[in-house]
Amino acid sequence: MGTFRRRTRPLPRWIDDPAALSPLIAAPPERLALDTEFVRERTYWPQLALVQIATGDADGGAADDGILLIDPLVPGMPEALAQVLSDPRSLKLMHSAGEDLIAFRHACGALPAPLFDTQIAAALCGVGAGLGYQRLMAELLGVEVDKGETRSDWLRRPLSPSQLHYAADDVRHLDAAWRLLRDRLDAAGRLPWLEEDCARMLANAADDTPERWPHLGMRSAQFLDRDGQIRLLRLLRWREARARSADRPRSWLLDNELAQALARTPPRDLGALQRLFDGQPKAPKKLAAEVFDALTTPLPDEDALPPARGDDRDRNAYKRLQQAVAARSAELGLPDGVLASRRWIEALQDGEDWPGALAGWRRTELEPVLAPLLGSPPAPIGNG
């Protein structure tokens, strides 16, 4: 019986010398397709483990010419990458760049700008909201992308051939996808929408300020009275600061369930807290004194705490807003949630003045239909 030999693909170019990026820095191309692999299981900050760059249209061939796999663990490489990322002469093509941006900012001190995010572009084109890279490439280009190495250990060295090919595929098709999505956005007059959303994403990534009111992100906080919500806020702010300084996941320091329990029924003294922690396997026993101090120390701005809310809003009023958003989305051919999420609709209902992503082009599209429901006239043109 004969032996079947599988045809092997040439390995992508591995870059472990910062000097190898000099040509890219000296003469940047018009577009760079970018992706990263990072590890975040045991740390607060994502550990940048690999950077993939495609310097041209790498789609359409088995060879990996133009695809660079860059080792950011090499001394000097983050600094070289920072020059590539921040050069305004190259448009950076990425897919679902949110966490990649945080990894770049933390490791390189730079962000890839200007940015074209193909996931955002697909949503604004009406292709679909929140589409993964694999599905989008299948729908747009009819290509199948292997995702078999998604959970690999990207910090190990050397990386396997399978990992290298998987990583290369994550940037191989971005330029081709960009061409199609750009043309569709341009035809619809929505390129400014994409530019605005990507600029906001970059601004959010550049802002390292912790969330001021983290308790609002916990649905269970609505079941606490005001004093309980204040105690929860104290604990969550302590946890955030401690997780950042120790570079450990938040849940490793204090999980949400325990934080909620302590906020609802605070221990009378440190000894009671220590005994409580001793009886719980996941409790931060060595940090009991810090936790008790955080729990009992007033914050300078806690009197301004906005309450976590549940079902006390006018449901009929919310439904009318939601239906108006859905109708406008349908008119624009946008997937559900792209024009305004539930969170942003609730913010408008609570009286916030077109916050966050609702500013800009979304306000232009929504204010004429929502202003009558919100009880306020639309702002004059040019004041959005």
Buried (B, 14 or more C-beta within 10 A) or exposed (E): EEEEEEEEEEEBBBBBBBEBBEEBBEEBBEBBBBBBBBBEEEBBBBBBBBBBBBBBBBBEEEEBEBBBBBBBBEEEBBEBBBBBBBBEEBBBBBBBBEEBBBBBBBBBEBBBBEBBBBBBBBBBBBBBBEBBBBBBBBBBBEBEBEEEBEEBBBBEEEBEEEBBBBBBBBBBBBBBBBBBBBEBBEEBEBBEBBBBBBBBBBEEBEEEEEEEBBBBEBEBBBEBEEEBBBBBBBBBBBBBEBBBEEEBBBBBBBBBEBBBEBBBEBBEEBEEBBEBBEEEEEBBEEBBEBBBEBBBEEBEEBEEBEBBEEEEEEEEEBEBBBEBBBEBBEEBEBBEBBBBBEEBBBBBBEEEEBEBBBBBBBBBBBBEBBEEBBEEEBBEEEEB
